Structure formats: C-alpha cells, structure tokens
Amino acid sequence: MKKKLVDPDYELEALKYARPIASRRLILKIITEFKEPIAFRRLAKHLGLDSVYRRQALKYRLRAMVREGQLSVDGRNFYGIPSNTGLIKGRIVGHSNGSGVLTPDEGTEDIFLPRKEMEGVFDGDTGLVRILRRDRRNRPEGRLIEVLQHNTETILGRLYFEKSTWMLKSVNPRITQKIIVSQSGLEKEGLIVRAKITRQPSFESMATCRVEELLGHSVSTDIKIAESLRNNEIPELFSKEALSSTAKLENQIMSSEFRGDLRAYPFITIDGADAQDFDDAIYCEQDSDHGWRLLVAIADVAHYVLKDSPVDKNAFERGTSVYFPGKVIPMLPVSLSNGLCSLKPGEDRLVLVCDMRISMAGTITDYQFYEGMICSTERLTYDQVANGFVAKPWGESLSSAKNLVAKLLVRRKKRGALDFETPEPDFNFDADGRISAVGQKTRNDAMQLIEECMLCANVCAARFIDELKLKGLYRVHERPDEKKMFGLRKFLSSLNVTLPEGLPSPIDLQGALNQLNKKLNGQVLQLAILRSLSQAKYDLRNAGHYGLNFSTYTHFTSPIRRYPDLVTHRLIKSVIHSTRDTDLVKRFGKSPYVDQNQDPEGLEIIAEHCSFAERRAERAVYDVLEWMKCEYIAPKIGQTEDGVITHVTNFGFFVHLSRSNVEGMVHVSNLIDDYYQFEQDLQCLVGEHSGIIFGTGDNLSVKIVSVYPDERKVNFEVISHDPIPRRVSMKRHFQKKPRRYRGKRK
C-alpha cells in the first residue's frame, strides 16, 4: 500500500492557491529520500498529479526552485539536490534598504544579497549562500540556499495596521521584513512592543509574532541597550554556575606568600571619573644617572579565573566588556571586575607586575615579570592629575612618571607612531538617561601618561613571547592596502599634501597628518587617512603594529575587560611557575599551580573570536549612540546649523554639525541645481555643468530636514557652501553660468 504524503506547508499553500500543489519543503523531502536525481514524470506520479494543470503548476514551481538554487536539473529533465560544493557558510547582516550581506565564517569578503534573497531570513541568522556573479559594483552577489539557524527569538517593534492586518515594524534598522502580529486585543497604532517570533520568515511566508510586553510610545535608553545586545548576540547575564563560583572566591584568604610584597610602594591608579574597574596601577622612581624604574601592576585575574571554568567560559563568550552610555556590560561578574580584581585604594590586591628599567633616552633596557601584592595608595582621575593635584606619599612617584613620559613621547615622535587628533564626543545626560548636550572630550596629559606606561608593559609582554619563542596572542595592525594608498595619495594631492610613492611608512603618514593639521578642518581631513588603514586584530602571527610602529606588540594591561589580556597573563604565569631557566621572570618560591596555557589550535579560535567580539561590541555601542543622537537632534528639525563634510559617497555626503556634534546626510537627490558625479579617489561630488564641488572638509550651513531615530538617520538640506581650496582635474566642459541653486551660497 502506498504511503500517504503529508505536506508540512499544506495550509500555507491553501491560503495562496485555490488548487494547492506540493510545497517546496515537501518536494525537497521527497528528492532527498530518493537519494538520487528524479525525473519530472516520476516526481509528478509520486505526488499523484494526474491533471495537466497540476503538472504544469509543478513545472513552474520546480523552475523557480532551480532558479533560486534549491534544486539542480540536467538535460534529461532530472531534478536533484545541488551539491554543497561551492556553498559558503556565514552570518547574515541586514541593511536598512532591505538588502544584506553574508559575512563568511572563513573571513573572506562579504557576499551581497539582494532584497529578494533577504525575504526569508533575519539579520543575525546563519545561512548557506552560493555565489552567482559579480554585480556592477564588482561585489560577489549570492543566492541564499539554506538558513542553517534562526537567531532572532524576540523582537522590539512598532505596531501598525495594513490591509486589515496588524503588523510589526522592527526598530532594528537591519530587520526590514514585515512581521504579522498573530493576536488581537492589544493593538494600537505606533505602540512599541516586545514580541516573541512564533514563525520565522521564509520565501513562502512572512514571519509571525506574539506580543509579550507593551512598552509605550517611546523607547528608553535601557530598552535600546537591551535591544542592541540582542541584535548583536552579546550575552548580558552570567550563568548560575559562574555566579556561584565567584561567590565562593570572596571567602578566599589573600596572601603574599610566593609573591613579591610591594605594599610599601606608593602605587596609584589613574582613570576616568566614572570608572569602576581599576585593573592597572603604576609606580615610578628616577635615577638621574641611569634613567627610570617603572612598575606596572595589573590585576591578577588569572589567579581567580581558571581556564575552562564557568566564569572563563562566560568571559570568552563576551570577549570584552561593552561600555554603553551610563551602563557597562562587564566581561567578568561585578564581584570580580569591581571587587576582588579592582585595585581599590587601601585594599590588598594580587597583581602580575611588569618591572622595567628605562634609559634616559626612553629605551626599555631590561624587564621582568612576577606575581606580587600591592595596596594602592590613591585613586586619581585624569582631571586631577592634569590639574596638578599632588599629595604624599605618591607625589614623587607621579613626578618621576611625568618626566619619564616626556622622554617616551619624544621617542614616540621619532619612531613615527601615528597620532590622530580626531575629536571624541562627550555626552551629558538628563535624569531619564537621554542626551541633554553633546560636547567634545579633551585629551589631557594624564591620559597620555597612563597610555605610554601601558604601551611599555604591552611591548615587554610581546617581547617576552618572542624571546622565549612561546605560542601567544599578538595585537597585529598590518600595513595598509596598496590600492587604498593609491587612492589616498590622489586625495592628498588634491589638497597639496605630499605622500611618497610606494607603500608609505608610518613616518610618511605622520608627515601627511602634520600637513593636514595645518589646514582648515584638518581634524576632519585626517579621517581619510584613518579610513585607509587596516583594522587591528588578534593573531598568532607576529606582523607588528603599523599604527604604533612597533615590530612586536600585544595586549597585557586590561585582563578585567579584554579576554586576550587574560590569555597573555596565563602564558606569563605558566613560565613563572615552570622550571625554565630565564631572567625574564622572578620567582618567590614554589607554589601549587595548574598549568592554564592554551594549545595553538585553541589560540587560533580565541584570536578569531576576540577580534570578532571587539567589532561586535563597537557596533553595539555605535547603534545606541546613533539612536541617542537622533533623539537629541529631533526637536531641532527646521533649524539651521553650521557643519563640515566628513565623508562623501556616490549617493551624497555626511555632515558633522559643529554645535550639536551630530552627523547626518545630504542626499544627492537634494542637490537640485545640477547632476553630480562621484570622484571616489578625490572624495568629492562634482557638478557636471556648474563645476561646483562638494568635498571632504568643506564648510556648510545646513537645515535639519528630518530625523528617523529607529533607522538612525538624520537628513539635511544645504543652505550655503564654503569649499576649502583643492585641485580637481575637470574632465568635462562646464557651463560658464551656474544654474539656480537652492539657498544662499557664501
């Protein structure tokens, strides 16, 4: 007796067609069970399709499945499942225009997915894609073959009514698909809700959801942070096992046995005023004849967080702490990050020390690592140190550190490390956690002091790995791409800034930065150089750090908030507790120790994951900040402000408002006086007839036209334009008389 076929998507097909045919899922299931390609006639017979109409409908469906890569067909009209050869696995990233990309797990270039391919998948899902062609922008374009894992379970969105159906529009701009609300009685136009996805999107049907919580008509900062954490798959809560194990650590007796007792040394911490986790302390003493002794003491996190423990697994998953405005998602439980591992004044703390000797010329001549115990004498802020606050007993140590850093900065300049003077926003918040004003952070001498001391310790840790030929993590910043340098050189030439031919050294680029700093809006023009550089990452291969111009570099000084630093600590401690004969470590007896070193394969995984986690954290914070800026600027719609063009694209240019410190866009469609051509290398738009040029660094007066917080978009309209001097080779004959331009031109 023939087994009756059950179509899992029959109800969906019945909603679409009066005479439903076999769904795609059923067809794929049948062909898979046959374990070989199947002829059309055999498939039709197996499905019991006896009429010409139904067979023709099946033919149309099979053609569509072949076109979309779900099936393959040969010359004999046999249909089969395409080979997995050529399929690329990766993470789906949605774009606000409905298209998206697949970021391959292997780290190759992103694969563009048109809007149609994104209909059956959400941002953040994992899928398989087959590359079809190169599009007109020379991007690899793919077709989504299979969704391996749906990662969106809950969603934040606004309710709206469409064609007698309540729908939900996600407030995440990367999720543009329509979502059907499956229940009634809760709905109200524009209401923001948290909903659970009850059916994931597919090519055959829209996603559905069930409302679980009503949040009102406006979104709070806390809700936006929670949404950003979900969208970027950053865990917020620690496991019960992790919290339980850290609670037990608080009962441990802290002892200086087998450690260097440095509690008599007046160590100090210097951090931001709002910092809670103090993972580094310094002590410095000066010998007028020989230079300085600098001690950088870092919280001994590895003493408490053992490899493969519940806390360690949670820390690795996070990879880094995430710093949102007014809220921190720590890499470690608060009892560790703000408690046992935080170098609070007046409290004994376990540390890993980098003890350095530095010459009068600012060169590290000797260093040692060892385990120690300190008691910090003072918790200082950057502003206190910059304003000259001094007290006993640490005043002499701080004075010595300042003298040392003055030498280190001279050496830094000679070395050719890149110094970007790009402004960093400084947000002021009201009682509700919303932005009340946006200023700019000023970088003071105290920040440089701590930064240079930490750089010394990080360099010593990297040398330690190199000299002992250990397998460890390096912080790598590779040389820039030659093609990008070619474009950068053309841009700089248009501004009469010289850059030597070939691949420039950091000293060459710093020379270009110095030239740009002397020009109007030089801080903005610097961004072109910053964008041309590669992104720093973690790697087992030592490729040096181009930006700092170090031949070897790693991260050692922040194990509370960066997992790679914790890995470096474990590596150093494994040598301290070994019998290896080396002067690079100091031992204080033989203590019980369980080796926590990573194998090379494990290090590869850590390097890749932590590089990803760093970018993920940056993206999450950026999403929240851009939303907050939109909320801040929204009441100013219709007002006019001065700004500077920061970046130019083929569809318009971005403008940074000088007073509000918010960035928005002037779309090319709003430049109604001419047709504009995009000159990518020169980073400007050139009017075909008028010769008017909009380029990076130009001053503008713009009107704030519209703001869309959910999409993180602010739109401007040009009122007046004051370009900076630049050389542009005109490839066309322009009309002598400019056409009418909206607004007054300066």
ZAGUDREN-612970 format. One record per residue (C-alpha): residue number from 1; x, y, z. Coordinates in steps of 0.2 Angstrom, whole numbers, always signed. Layout:
BEGIN
NUM X Y Z
...
This chain:
BEGIN
1 +0 +0 +0
2 +7 +17 -5
3 +12 +28 +10
4 +1 +44 +10
5 +11 +60 +8
6 +9 +74 +21
7 +13 +91 +16
8 +20 +101 +31
9 +16 +118 +22
10 -1 +112 +15
11 -11 +126 +25
12 +0 +140 +18
13 -2 +133 +1
14 -20 +133 +3
15 -21 +151 +8
16 -11 +156 -8
17 -19 +144 -21
18 -37 +138 -24
19 -29 +121 -30
20 -13 +120 -20
21 +2 +110 -26
22 +16 +102 -17
23 +26 +114 -6
24 +45 +117 -8
25 +48 +108 +8
26 +39 +93 +3
27 +47 +92 -14
28 +65 +94 -6
29 +60 +80 +6
30 +55 +68 -7
31 +70 +71 -18
32 +81 +69 -3
33 +73 +52 +2
34 +76 +46 -16
35 +94 +49 -13
36 +96 +52 -32
37 +90 +64 -46
38 +72 +60 -50
39 +63 +63 -67
40 +49 +75 -68
41 +37 +62 -73
42 +42 +51 -59
43 +40 +65 -46
44 +23 +70 -53
45 +17 +52 -52
46 +24 +51 -34
47 +14 +66 -30
48 -2 +59 -38
49 -3 +74 -50
50 -14 +67 -64
51 -21 +83 -72
52 -12 +94 -85
53 -15 +109 -74
54 -7 +102 -59
55 +8 +95 -68
56 +11 +112 -76
57 +10 +121 -59
58 +23 +108 -53
59 +34 +113 -68
60 +33 +131 -64
61 +37 +128 -45
62 +52 +117 -50
63 +59 +130 -62
64 +58 +143 -48
65 +67 +131 -36
66 +81 +129 -49
67 +82 +147 -52
68 +84 +151 -33
69 +97 +137 -31
70 +86 +125 -21
71 +87 +112 -35
72 +98 +107 -50
73 +91 +100 -66
74 +101 +91 -80
75 +97 +89 -99
76 +86 +74 -96
77 +74 +84 -85
78 +80 +75 -69
79 +79 +86 -53
80 +91 +84 -39
81 +98 +92 -23
82 +113 +104 -28
83 +130 +98 -21
84 +136 +108 -6
85 +152 +111 -16
86 +153 +130 -18
87 +141 +134 -4
88 +148 +147 +9
89 +143 +147 +27
90 +142 +163 +37
91 +132 +176 +46
92 +118 +187 +38
93 +120 +205 +41
94 +104 +216 +35
95 +105 +233 +28
96 +91 +247 +31
97 +87 +247 +12
98 +81 +228 +13
99 +97 +221 +5
100 +111 +212 +15
101 +127 +203 +15
102 +133 +186 +21
103 +149 +188 +31
104 +158 +171 +28
105 +165 +161 +43
106 +182 +159 +34
107 +184 +178 +34
108 +184 +181 +15
109 +175 +196 +8
110 +156 +199 +11
111 +144 +192 -2
112 +130 +204 -7
113 +112 +198 -5
114 +98 +207 -15
115 +82 +212 -6
116 +73 +196 -13
117 +86 +185 -5
118 +83 +193 +12
119 +65 +190 +12
120 +67 +173 +21
121 +80 +177 +34
122 +83 +190 +48
123 +99 +200 +52
124 +110 +189 +63
125 +104 +172 +56
126 +116 +159 +49
127 +115 +153 +31
128 +122 +145 +16
129 +125 +155 +1
130 +130 +151 -17
131 +140 +165 -27
132 +131 +168 -43
133 +141 +183 -51
134 +149 +200 -48
135 +137 +214 -48
136 +140 +231 -56
137 +150 +237 -41
138 +161 +221 -43
139 +154 +214 -27
140 +151 +195 -26
141 +132 +193 -27
142 +125 +177 -20
143 +109 +167 -18
144 +103 +161 -1
145 +102 +142 -2
146 +98 +137 +16
147 +95 +145 +33
148 +105 +134 +45
149 +100 +143 +61
150 +87 +157 +65
151 +95 +168 +79
152 +81 +180 +82
153 +68 +174 +95
154 +62 +191 +102
155 +60 +207 +93
156 +56 +225 +98
157 +45 +235 +86
158 +31 +247 +82
159 +13 +241 +78
160 +5 +247 +63
161 -11 +242 +53
162 -10 +237 +35
163 -24 +229 +24
164 -35 +223 +39
165 -20 +215 +47
166 -9 +221 +62
167 +9 +221 +58
168 +25 +224 +67
169 +40 +235 +61
170 +56 +231 +70
171 +65 +246 +77
172 +81 +237 +72
173 +85 +246 +55
174 +94 +230 +49
175 +77 +220 +50
176 +66 +227 +37
177 +54 +211 +34
178 +36 +213 +38
179 +30 +203 +53
180 +12 +198 +56
181 +5 +200 +74
182 -4 +184 +77
183 -16 +190 +91
184 -28 +204 +94
185 -34 +215 +108
186 -18 +223 +112
187 -15 +234 +97
188 -13 +252 +95
189 -5 +261 +80
190 +13 +266 +84
191 +14 +257 +101
192 +31 +250 +104
193 +30 +231 +110
194 +42 +217 +114
195 +36 +202 +104
196 +41 +183 +103
197 +44 +177 +85
198 +32 +162 +83
199 +36 +158 +65
200 +52 +163 +56
201 +52 +171 +39
202 +53 +161 +23
203 +52 +163 +5
204 +34 +156 +5
205 +28 +166 +20
206 +30 +181 +32
207 +36 +179 +50
208 +23 +180 +63
209 +25 +186 +81
210 +15 +186 +98
211 +16 +202 +108
212 +23 +199 +126
213 +26 +216 +133
214 +19 +234 +129
215 +32 +247 +131
216 +23 +263 +127
217 +25 +275 +113
218 +44 +280 +116
219 +59 +269 +119
220 +70 +272 +134
221 +89 +271 +133
222 +89 +255 +144
223 +77 +247 +131
224 +88 +252 +117
225 +104 +245 +125
226 +94 +228 +128
227 +89 +228 +110
228 +107 +232 +104
229 +113 +217 +115
230 +101 +205 +107
231 +104 +211 +90
232 +122 +209 +91
233 +121 +192 +101
234 +130 +199 +116
235 +125 +190 +132
236 +120 +201 +147
237 +118 +188 +161
238 +131 +177 +168
239 +127 +158 +171
240 +121 +152 +188
241 +137 +142 +189
242 +148 +157 +185
243 +140 +167 +199
244 +140 +153 +211
245 +159 +150 +209
246 +163 +169 +210
247 +153 +170 +226
248 +165 +157 +234
249 +180 +166 +229
250 +176 +181 +240
251 +179 +169 +255
252 +197 +166 +249
253 +211 +172 +261
254 +223 +184 +251
255 +241 +180 +254
256 +258 +187 +249
257 +266 +170 +251
258 +276 +165 +235
259 +273 +183 +229
260 +283 +199 +229
261 +276 +210 +243
262 +275 +228 +236
263 +263 +235 +248
264 +276 +248 +254
265 +277 +255 +237
266 +265 +270 +234
267 +256 +263 +219
268 +242 +274 +211
269 +228 +271 +199
270 +223 +285 +186
271 +206 +283 +177
272 +191 +292 +171
273 +180 +300 +184
274 +166 +287 +181
275 +177 +271 +181
276 +173 +257 +192
277 +186 +243 +187
278 +204 +248 +191
279 +215 +235 +183
280 +231 +244 +182
281 +242 +254 +194
282 +259 +262 +192
283 +274 +266 +202
284 +290 +276 +196
285 +306 +281 +203
286 +320 +290 +194
287 +339 +288 +195
288 +347 +304 +187
289 +362 +294 +181
290 +353 +278 +174
291 +335 +283 +170
292 +319 +276 +177
293 +312 +261 +186
294 +294 +259 +180
295 +282 +246 +189
296 +266 +242 +180
297 +255 +231 +191
298 +240 +223 +183
299 +226 +214 +192
300 +230 +195 +193
301 +213 +190 +185
302 +221 +173 +180
303 +223 +169 +199
304 +204 +169 +200
305 +198 +164 +183
306 +204 +147 +179
307 +204 +140 +161
308 +188 +131 +156
309 +179 +136 +172
310 +161 +143 +171
311 +167 +161 +173
312 +180 +158 +160
313 +168 +151 +148
314 +156 +167 +150
315 +171 +178 +149
316 +177 +170 +132
317 +159 +171 +125
318 +159 +190 +129
319 +177 +193 +123
320 +177 +211 +130
321 +167 +222 +141
322 +155 +233 +132
323 +154 +252 +138
324 +137 +260 +134
325 +132 +277 +139
326 +129 +275 +158
327 +129 +256 +158
328 +143 +243 +157
329 +141 +225 +152
330 +156 +218 +160
331 +166 +203 +154
332 +168 +197 +172
333 +155 +196 +186
334 +154 +213 +195
335 +161 +204 +211
336 +177 +201 +202
337 +178 +216 +190
338 +173 +229 +203
339 +178 +219 +218
340 +192 +206 +220
341 +201 +211 +204
342 +199 +230 +206
343 +214 +239 +213
344 +205 +249 +225
345 +215 +261 +237
346 +219 +255 +254
347 +215 +237 +250
348 +227 +222 +247
349 +226 +215 +229
350 +235 +202 +220
351 +244 +208 +204
352 +255 +202 +190
353 +269 +215 +189
354 +280 +221 +174
355 +295 +228 +182
356 +305 +239 +169
357 +321 +248 +168
358 +321 +263 +155
359 +336 +273 +150
360 +337 +292 +149
361 +334 +291 +131
362 +317 +282 +134
363 +323 +265 +129
364 +317 +249 +138
365 +334 +241 +143
366 +328 +227 +155
367 +311 +220 +161
368 +305 +206 +172
369 +288 +199 +176
370 +282 +192 +193
371 +267 +189 +204
372 +265 +202 +218
373 +254 +210 +230
374 +251 +229 +231
375 +240 +241 +241
376 +236 +256 +231
377 +238 +272 +240
378 +226 +284 +229
379 +213 +283 +216
380 +216 +298 +205
381 +206 +304 +190
382 +213 +311 +174
383 +207 +328 +178
384 +215 +328 +195
385 +232 +323 +188
386 +231 +335 +173
387 +227 +350 +185
388 +242 +346 +196
389 +235 +338 +211
390 +249 +331 +221
391 +250 +323 +239
392 +261 +312 +249
393 +267 +298 +248
394 +264 +296 +230
395 +269 +313 +224
396 +287 +309 +220
397 +282 +294 +210
398 +270 +303 +199
399 +283 +317 +196
400 +295 +304 +191
401 +282 +296 +179
402 +279 +313 +171
403 +297 +315 +167
404 +298 +298 +160
405 +283 +300 +149
406 +290 +316 +142
407 +305 +306 +136
408 +294 +292 +129
409 +284 +305 +119
410 +300 +312 +111
411 +304 +294 +107
412 +287 +290 +100
413 +288 +305 +89
414 +305 +299 +82
415 +298 +282 +80
416 +284 +289 +69
417 +269 +282 +78
418 +253 +289 +71
419 +244 +302 +81
420 +226 +306 +76
421 +218 +321 +83
422 +200 +316 +79
423 +188 +323 +91
424 +178 +311 +103
425 +160 +315 +108
426 +156 +319 +126
427 +138 +316 +131
428 +129 +324 +145
429 +113 +315 +151
430 +97 +321 +160
431 +88 +311 +174
432 +79 +300 +161
433 +96 +295 +153
434 +93 +305 +137
435 +106 +316 +130
436 +105 +334 +136
437 +120 +341 +127
438 +134 +334 +116
439 +152 +341 +118
440 +169 +335 +114
441 +181 +326 +125
442 +198 +334 +128
443 +213 +323 +128
444 +224 +329 +143
445 +242 +325 +148
446 +236 +312 +161
447 +228 +301 +148
448 +245 +301 +138
449 +254 +297 +154
450 +244 +281 +158
451 +244 +276 +139
452 +263 +277 +137
453 +266 +267 +153
454 +254 +254 +147
455 +262 +254 +130
456 +279 +250 +138
457 +271 +235 +148
458 +262 +228 +132
459 +278 +229 +122
460 +288 +220 +136
461 +274 +206 +136
462 +276 +204 +117
463 +295 +203 +118
464 +293 +190 +132
465 +283 +179 +120
466 +295 +182 +106
467 +311 +180 +116
468 +305 +164 +124
469 +298 +158 +107
470 +281 +155 +115
471 +264 +152 +107
472 +254 +168 +111
473 +242 +181 +105
474 +249 +197 +97
475 +240 +213 +94
476 +243 +215 +75
477 +240 +230 +64
478 +245 +226 +47
479 +252 +238 +33
480 +239 +246 +23
481 +232 +240 +6
482 +242 +247 -9
483 +226 +251 -18
484 +219 +261 -4
485 +236 +270 -3
486 +235 +274 -21
487 +218 +282 -19
488 +223 +291 -3
489 +238 +299 -12
490 +227 +306 -25
491 +215 +314 -12
492 +230 +321 -3
493 +237 +328 -19
494 +221 +337 -22
495 +224 +346 -5
496 +243 +350 -10
497 +248 +337 +3
498 +263 +326 -2
499 +265 +307 +2
500 +280 +297 -5
501 +277 +285 -19
502 +275 +266 -15
503 +269 +259 +2
504 +271 +273 +15
505 +279 +270 +32
506 +271 +276 +47
507 +283 +291 +47
508 +277 +296 +30
509 +259 +295 +35
510 +263 +305 +51
511 +271 +318 +40
512 +254 +319 +30
513 +244 +321 +46
514 +255 +335 +51
515 +252 +344 +35
516 +233 +341 +36
517 +233 +348 +54
518 +239 +365 +47
519 +224 +366 +35
520 +206 +372 +39
521 +196 +357 +46
522 +212 +347 +47
523 +205 +335 +60
524 +191 +330 +48
525 +203 +328 +34
526 +213 +316 +44
527 +199 +304 +44
528 +203 +300 +26
529 +220 +293 +32
530 +211 +283 +46
531 +199 +275 +34
532 +213 +269 +23
533 +222 +259 +36
534 +218 +241 +40
535 +209 +236 +56
536 +219 +229 +71
537 +216 +211 +76
538 +222 +197 +87
539 +234 +184 +78
540 +246 +170 +82
541 +257 +178 +69
542 +268 +192 +74
543 +266 +205 +60
544 +270 +220 +70
545 +259 +235 +74
546 +259 +248 +60
547 +250 +262 +68
548 +261 +262 +84
549 +276 +257 +73
550 +281 +243 +85
551 +289 +227 +77
552 +280 +217 +91
553 +265 +221 +102
554 +252 +213 +112
555 +238 +216 +125
556 +243 +213 +143
557 +236 +228 +154
558 +217 +225 +154
559 +213 +207 +159
560 +197 +213 +168
561 +189 +219 +152
562 +199 +210 +137
563 +200 +192 +136
564 +216 +191 +126
565 +225 +200 +140
566 +219 +186 +152
567 +227 +174 +139
568 +243 +183 +140
569 +243 +183 +159
570 +241 +164 +159
571 +255 +162 +147
572 +267 +173 +158
573 +262 +164 +174
574 +265 +147 +166
575 +283 +152 +163
576 +284 +159 +181
577 +278 +143 +188
578 +289 +132 +177
579 +307 +127 +179
580 +313 +136 +164
581 +329 +145 +166
582 +326 +163 +161
583 +330 +180 +169
584 +313 +187 +162
585 +303 +181 +177
586 +306 +182 +195
587 +300 +168 +207
588 +297 +169 +226
589 +297 +150 +230
590 +287 +135 +223
591 +268 +137 +224
592 +254 +125 +219
593 +249 +129 +201
594 +239 +121 +187
595 +245 +125 +170
596 +232 +135 +160
597 +241 +138 +144
598 +232 +136 +128
599 +236 +124 +113
600 +239 +133 +96
601 +223 +127 +90
602 +214 +134 +104
603 +223 +151 +102
604 +218 +152 +84
605 +200 +151 +90
606 +202 +164 +103
607 +211 +176 +91
608 +197 +175 +79
609 +183 +176 +91
610 +190 +190 +101
611 +193 +200 +85
612 +175 +197 +81
613 +169 +201 +98
614 +179 +218 +98
615 +170 +223 +82
616 +153 +217 +89
617 +155 +227 +104
618 +159 +243 +94
619 +144 +240 +83
620 +133 +238 +98
621 +138 +254 +106
622 +138 +263 +89
623 +120 +258 +87
624 +114 +265 +103
625 +124 +281 +102
626 +117 +285 +84
627 +100 +282 +91
628 +103 +294 +106
629 +110 +307 +94
630 +94 +306 +83
631 +83 +308 +99
632 +93 +323 +104
633 +93 +332 +87
634 +74 +328 +83
635 +67 +343 +92
636 +78 +354 +81
637 +70 +350 +65
638 +69 +366 +54
639 +84 +374 +62
640 +100 +379 +53
641 +117 +374 +59
642 +135 +375 +53
643 +144 +359 +49
644 +159 +351 +40
645 +158 +337 +27
646 +166 +322 +34
647 +163 +309 +21
648 +157 +308 +3
649 +149 +294 -6
650 +140 +291 -23
651 +123 +294 -15
652 +128 +310 -5
653 +139 +316 +9
654 +139 +316 +28
655 +140 +332 +38
656 +145 +334 +56
657 +136 +348 +65
658 +149 +359 +74
659 +137 +364 +88
660 +127 +349 +91
661 +141 +336 +87
662 +128 +326 +77
663 +131 +318 +60
664 +118 +317 +46
665 +117 +316 +27
666 +114 +327 +12
667 +107 +315 -1
668 +112 +318 -19
669 +94 +320 -24
670 +93 +335 -14
671 +106 +344 -24
672 +94 +350 -37
673 +105 +363 -46
674 +115 +350 -56
675 +119 +332 -59
676 +134 +327 -48
677 +147 +314 -52
678 +156 +305 -38
679 +175 +306 -39
680 +180 +292 -27
681 +199 +295 -26
682 +196 +314 -23
683 +182 +311 -11
684 +170 +324 -19
685 +155 +326 -29
686 +157 +337 -45
687 +143 +346 -54
688 +143 +341 -72
689 +138 +358 -78
690 +142 +371 -65
691 +158 +363 -59
692 +153 +365 -41
693 +162 +353 -29
694 +156 +346 -13
695 +171 +338 -4
696 +178 +331 +12
697 +182 +346 +24
698 +171 +359 +16
699 +161 +370 +27
700 +142 +371 +25
701 +127 +378 +33
702 +113 +366 +33
703 +94 +364 +38
704 +89 +349 +48
705 +75 +342 +37
706 +70 +325 +45
707 +76 +313 +59
708 +72 +294 +59
709 +78 +288 +76
710 +73 +269 +73
711 +83 +270 +57
712 +97 +281 +64
713 +95 +293 +50
714 +97 +312 +50
715 +94 +321 +34
716 +100 +339 +30
717 +97 +352 +16
718 +111 +363 +10
719 +108 +382 +14
720 +126 +388 +10
721 +143 +381 +5
722 +160 +387 +8
723 +173 +374 +0
724 +191 +373 +5
725 +204 +375 -8
726 +208 +359 -18
727 +215 +354 -35
728 +202 +344 -46
729 +206 +340 -64
730 +190 +344 -73
731 +186 +330 -86
732 +171 +339 -94
733 +167 +356 -101
734 +156 +365 -89
735 +144 +379 -92
736 +150 +396 -88
737 +134 +402 -80
738 +129 +391 -65
739 +111 +385 -64
740 +100 +391 -50
741 +104 +384 -33
742 +93 +382 -18
743 +98 +393 -4
744 +111 +407 -2
745 +129 +402 -7
746 +143 +411 +3
